[in-house]
């Protein structure tokens, strides 16, 4: 994440205040935070998530986190802390893991503009992929 951020700073034009805030996020957040943020940005891009949601009438976001980020499968409290951190920093919006919603609702983007900007900031400048 840090390598990509440094490269993106060198080739891009990120406001100094935003850049400073993003560097603090990189220092504060774990790779699991970024994995959840990336998932919330586009749940439908994850094949395992699409398969899980395909036949559901309703479910909870926890189900897609469990499928997409297996390290959190048996770590309910840790997953809740990660999502709360992302919500508190205004990187996601409406990403509560226990809320029941339709299958289509589970696939909706839940990142804010700031969250999407952070993902771009840490993405590989050559291929646009967020490190996992």
N, C-alpha and C positions, 0 to 999 in steps of 0.2 A: 504494500500500500504506500509506504513512504517513498520508495523508489519512483513509483508512478507519479505520486504527487509532486516530487521534485522535478521530474521530467515535464510534467504538465505546467508547472509554474514557469519553467524555462521557455516553453514554446507558446504559452497562452497568455491571456490577459485577464487575470483574476484580480478583482479589487483587493487591495492590501488588507482591509478589515476582514473580508470574507476569507481570504487566504489564511490569515492568522487563526480565525475561528475553525476552519477546516483542519489546520495542523493540530489544534487542540483536540479536536474530535479523534484524529488519527492516534494521538497519544493516549487518549482516554478510553477509546473503544477497542474491543477485542475483535479478532477475525469473525467470531460468532455474531457480533453486532452487525458487521458489514454483510455477512451472509444473510441475516434476517432482513436487513435494509434492502439488499439486492432482490431478495425474494418478494418483498412487499412492493417493490417497484414494478415487477412484471411476473406475477405468479403463473400466468398462462405460458410463459416461456419454459417452464420446467416440466419435462415430460412426465415425471412421476406424479407431480401435482395434477396435471391434466387427467391422467389416468384415475387418480384417486377421486377427483371431483366429478368425473364423467357421469356416473350413475347416481349421484347424490341429489336428493331433493333439497336437503338442508344440511348444514354442518357448521363447524367452528373453524376459525383460522388456525387454532392449535393443530388441527388435523393436517393442514398443508405444511405447517412448520415441522411437524414430526416426520413427514415424508421427505421434505426438501433439505432439512438440516438434521440428519439422524443423531448428531451429538446431543441434541436437545430433547430427543424422544422421551427419555425417562427423567428429564430435568425440568419439571413443570415450573418450579420457583425461579430457576435461572432464566428460563424463557420469558417468564413474566417480568423479571428485572430488566432484561435486554429490551423488550418491547416498551417498557415504561421509560427507559433511558432514551430511546429513539423518539417517543412521543414527547417527553419533557424538553428535548432539544429541538422540537418542531420539525423533525425529519420525516415523521410519518403522521398520518391523520386517520384516526378511526381504526387502528390496528389491534384493538383488544382481542386477545386470543380466545376468550370464553364466550363471545357474542355469537349467537346462532344466526345464520344467514343462508340465503340460497346458494346453490353451487356457483351460479354466475357471480354472485356477490363475493364469494371466496376468491374468485379470479380477478377481481377489480384491483386496479392500482391504488396503493395506499401511501405512496410517498408524496411529500410536499415538493414544491419547486426547490426548496433548500436541500431536501434529501436527494433529489435527482441531481442537483449540482454537485453535491458531495460525491455521489457515485461517479460522475464524470471526472471529478478531480482525482480520484484514486484509480481510475481505469487506465489500462495499458494504452499509451498514446498511439501505438501502432495498430492494435486490433480492437480497441474499445472495450475489452473484457475487464470485468471487475475481478480482482484476485479472490480466490476462495480460501 
